[in-house]
Amino acid sequence: MITKPKGTYDVIDTDAIKLRKINRMIDYYCEFYNYDLIRTPIFESRELFHRTVGDDTDIVTKETYDFKDRSDRELTLRPEGTAGVVRSFIENKMYGSNMPRKLYYNGTMYRYERPGNGRNREFTQFGVEILGSNDVAVDAEVISFGYRLFEDLGFKDLNVKINSLGNKIDRENYKIALKDYLKPHLNDLCEDCKIRYEKNPLRILDCKVDKNSDILKNVPNILDYQSEESKKRFNKVLEYLEYLDIDYEVDHKLVRGLDYYDYTVFEIESNEEILAGANTIAAGGRYNDLVETLGGPSTPCMGFACGIERIMLAMDEFENTLKQGINCYIMYVNEEEKIKAITLAQDLRQSGVSVDYDTTGRSLKSQFKEADRNKAELLIILNSEDLNKGLITIKDNLTKEEIKIDESEIIDYIVTNG
């Protein structure tokens, strides 16, 4: 039997219900926050991710799916969404007018990593990007967008971890101080950190192996090495978050695992028990130099991304996250009643009512069970005798009360009471 590849999964049954709910909520939020949908290719030039994510990041060195096509072009399945959005922004000259551009994406990504709790090799990532504004209000909006979205999806215990990486000069000053501090401890760090020490010492702070060691717990505070302008900017972001009633915690060791971030970086965490070991459900930050790095004009940007699988996993813990049921289930026995069921279902659906009916030849008793399985609120019970009188029986599936409605009034009644 052919089975799915390791690190992938089928979206069916309860997972499909949760995914539909998440996607509906995402579309709802993006509409009201005025974000436009962007869809970029699943595979891009390999160089794109090397230049944006970073040559020495775990994603590029260990996790990307790289291949050559029949014309010997080097391509990579996208491991994250921001690089493709920025490439599209430049290639389609979106910077010409109507700035800032507020965009969102929702699609599959690929990383060759060890599958775990809420982590897969093929995964779905949703993200928002604001390109063309350096206002700190944008930082606060992006963070609050994610925070409120997760609240509405059912998350009860959310916390924002936030930090500032400052500008280029700030980061260079901190790298010197960090390397001076770490140098006597190099032999006590993991092999990856020894490599990072030379190439990008900031990424040592993101190490999964040594993160709980006393060495990393006592590293210099990056905020102490920032200019007055950077500090003022960060304090203003925190001030705006307080105005927006967002709980946050400043974490001076938070750097994120991608190389393009500067100034504000953040993670949104949930303490749901089912997420143990995978509590970060969204992360992002500001990346003011990335557009220019890829050949575009200087464009300040801010965004975040989240893995849909972790959200789906957490939703198992929430109430009212599973299918709420349909409005109506239409029941019939003979062909005359079936024809009426088909046409009535269409009319109801066009009126915004969720409805279903049997298509497998079930008995009336089995149709009652199917209606219960679909959590139907109302039962529409058709019988030839009533139809000949122009009547249709409606039954409340909770109270079990029945009422006969004139056929001409059935749509209005269901729309009002369904």
N, C-alpha and C positions, 0 to 999 in steps of 0.2 A: 504494500500500500504506500502510495506517495504521501508524504506528510509535509507540513509547512517547515521552512528553514528555522533553525534555532534563533531565538531572539525576535521572532515575529509572532503574531497572533491574529485570530479571526475575530472580527467584531460582530457578535450575534447576540440574540436574546436580550438579557438584562444589560449587557454592555452596549448594545445598539440603542437601547432606550436612553441610557445615560448620555451617550455620545450625542444623540439628537437634542437632548435637553441642553447640554453644554453649548452646542453650536447655535441653537436658537438664542440662548442668553448672550453669547458673544456677538452675534449679528445685531441683537437689540441694543447692546451697549455701544457698539461701534457706530450705529446709526445715530444715537442720541448724543454721542461725544463727537460726531462729525468726522469719523474716520472712513476713508474710501478703501475698498478691497483692492489688493494687488496680488497677482498670481505669477510667480516666477518659475522657471524650469526646475524639474527635479534634479537634473544634472547640469553642471556648469563647467567652465574651464577650471582645471585643477589649480591654476595659478591664482584664481580669485580667492580661494580659501587660504592659500599660503600667504598671500599679501595682506589679508584682513585678520583672520583668526590668529595667525602667528606660526612661524616654522617650527618653533620649539614647544608649542602647546601639545598636550596629550591628544587633543582632537586630531591634529594634523600628523603627528608622529606615529600614533598608534591606532587611530579609530576610523579614519576616512576610508570609504570604499572607492578606490582609484582604478581606472581601467582605460584602455585605449580603444577607440572605435576603429572601423574598417579603413579610415583614412589616416590612421596613426595619430589622431589627436588625443591628448591627455585630458581626461575628464574625471570628474568626481561627483558622486551622489551627494547632494547638499547635506551637510551635517548640522546646519543652523540656518536661520532665515534672514538675518540682517545683511549679510554680504550680498545676497542676490537682490535684495531691495535696493541697496545702494548702487549696485551695478546697473539696475534698471533705471534708477533715478538719473544717473549720468547719461546712459545710452539714449534714453528717451527725452533728454533735455527738459526734465521736469522743473529744473531750477530757473527756467526762463520767466515764469510768472506764477501768480497765485500762491505765493509763499506765505506761511509755511505749508508744506504738504503733509497731511495727516493720513497715514496708510496703515492697513492691517492685513495680515496674512494668516492662513490656517491650512496647513498641509503636512505631508509626510517628510520626515528627515531620516538620515541613516548614519549610524555610528557603530563601528565594530567594537563593542565593549561587552563586558560580562553582564548578561541579563540578571536583573535583580528586582527588588521591590519597586514597582512603578517605573522600571527602566528596561527598555527593549532596544534591539538593534534597528528595527524599523519602528519609528514612533511618530506621533503627530504633535506638531508644535504650533501654537498660536502666539502671535506677537503683534505689537503696535510700534510704529515709528513716527516721530515728528521730525521732519527735516526742514531746516531753515529758520529756526528760532533759538536764540541763546538766552532767552528769558528764563529765570529760575522758576517762574510760575509753571513752565512746561515740565520741569523736573517733578514738581509737586503734583501736577495733573496726571502724569503718567503713573506715578506711584499710587495715587488715589484711585485711578481707573481700575488697576488690578485689585486693589484692596476691596473696593466696593463690589466688583464683579464676583470675587470669591465669597464675599458676605452673602450676596444674593443666591449663590449656588449652594449655600448651606454651611459654609465654614464658620465655626463659632469662636475659635481660639487662634486669631491671627496676630502676627507680629512682624513689623518691618525692621530689618537690620539695614543700616545705612552707613556709608562712609564717603569720604572725599579723597580722590587720588591727586587732586590739585592739577596744576598745569605742567608742562614739560619740564620746566626748571625745577619745580617743586619735586617732581618724581625723580629727577636726576640727583638732587640733593639727598633725597631719602634713600635712594639706592646705595649711595656711598656710605651713609650711616648704617644701613642694614648690612652691607657686606662687611663693614668693620666689626659689627657686632657678631655676625655669624662665623667669621673666619676661624676663631678658636674652636668652634663646635662642628666644623665641617665633617669630621670623621664620625660624628654621632648622628648625622642625617642620612636619609635614604639615598640610594644611588641617583635617582631622578633629581633630587634636590642638589646634589653635587654638580650636576650638569646645569641646572637652572641658576646656580650661583654665578656661573660665568656668563650665561646668555641672558637671563632675565630674573634677577634675584627676587623681584616682587612676587613671582609665581610660587616661590617657596611658601609664602603665607597661605596659599591655596592647597598645600599638600594634604592629601587624604591620609598618608601614612604617619606623618610627624605632627599632625595638627594639635594633638593633645599633649605633646611633649613640653617640658618646662622651658626648653630652648625657644620654641615658638610662642609660648605664653608670655615670655618676657621681652619680646622684640621691641625696639623703639616705636613710639607712637608716630604714625605717618602725619598726623595732624600737627605735630610740633615742628614739622619741617616745611610748612606751607606759608606762602606769602599772605600778607594782610588781605589782598584782593581775593585769594582763594578761600581764606577763612570767612571773610564777609559773605561771600557767595554761599558757602555751605550753611552758615547760620541763617541766611535768608530762606534757604530751602526748608530747614527745620522749622522756622517760624511759620511758613506757609502750611506745612503739614499739621502744625498745631491748630491753625485756623480751620483746616479741613477735618479736624478731629481724627487724625490718623495716629495710632499707637506706633512708636518707633523706638529703636535702641541703637545708639551709635556704637559701631564695632570697628575699631581702628585697624583690625587685621583683615577686614573684608576687602578683597581685591578683584574677585571674579576670575574665571579661567581663560578669558579671551584677551588678546593684546590691544584691542582698539579702544578700550575705555579710558576716559579722563574725567576729572571732576567727580560728579555724583555717581556712585554705584550703590546698588541695593539688592536685597533679597526679601521676598515675602515668605514667611514660614507659617506652617500650621502644626499645631501640637496634637493632631488627631493620632490616636494610638496606632491605627492601622498603617500609618506612614513612617513608623519607626525606621530610622536609617535613611529616610528620603523625605525629610520634613520641608525642604525648600521646594515650593510649588511654583515660584516665579522669580525671575531675576533680570536685572538689566542695568542701564546707566546711560551716561552721556558719552558720545563719541564724536567730538567736534572736528577731528582731523581725518576721519575715515574717507569721506567723499574726496578730499584733496589727495589722499594717498592713492586712490584709484584713478586719478587723472581728471577729476571734476573740480569745480570752483570751491573755494573755502565755504563750507556749509556746516553750521552747528547742528547737531542731531541728538535726539534722546529717544530711548525706547526700552521695551522689556519683552520677554518671551516666557512662555510656560509650556510644560509638557502636559498634554491632555490626559495621558494615561495615569498620571499621579492624581489628577482631579477625579477621574473615574474611580480610582481605587479608594479615595477618601469618601466618595459619595455612598459607599456601602455602609458608612457609619451614620449617615444622615437620615432623618425622617423625610417622607414625602419626596424622595428622589426617584422612586420607581414609577412605572407607568400609572398615571392617575385614572386611566380608563377612557372609554369613548362615550359620547353623548347618548347614542342610540344603537340598539341592535334590532334589526327587522327579522321577524319570524314568519314562516309560511309553510304550507304543506304541498299544495298542488301547483300546476303550471300557471293557472290564472293568477294565483297569489304571487308566484315567483316573478312574473312579468311586472306586477305592481311593485314588488320589492325592489327590482332593478331600477325602475324609473323613479321611484320615490327616493331611493338612496342617492341617485344623481342629483335630484332637485334639492335634497337636504345638504349635500356636500357643496353645491354651488351657493347655498345660503350660509355657509360657514359652519356647518354642523358636522362633527365627526361621527361616522356611521359605518356599520358593516352588516353583512348578512351571510348566510350559509351558502357555500358553493360546492359542497361535497355530498349532498343527498342525505344529510342527517335527519333523524326523526325529530319530532317536536321536542321530546324530552331531552335529547342531546343538544338541541339548539338552546334550550334554557341553560344547560351547563356551559355551552360555549359563550353565551352572553355573560355569565358570571365570570368566566375566565378572562374575558375582555373588560371586566369591571364596568359594564354598561350601566348608565344612570337610568335610562328609560328603555322599556321594551315596546316595540311596535308589533303588535300581534295581528296579522292579517288572516281573515277567513272569508270565504266566498260569500257567505250569507250577509255579513256586514257590508262587504264591498258592493253588493247589489243594492243596498240601501244607502250607499254613499257614506258609510261610516268606517272608522278605523279605531281599533282598541289600543289605548296607551296604558302601560303599567309602570308605575314607579318601582324600580327594582330594589329600593331600600324599604319603603313603607308597605310595598305590595298592594297599594291602592290602584284600582283600575278606573278608567274613564273612557267613554266613547266620544270621539271627536268627528265632526263633519269633515269629510275628505278635503273640502275646499279650504278648511281652516288649519289643516295639519301642519303646514310649514310654519305659519305664524306661531302656533302653539309651541312647537318644538324649539323654535328660535328663542322664544320668551322663557320657556321653562326648562330647556335642556341643559 
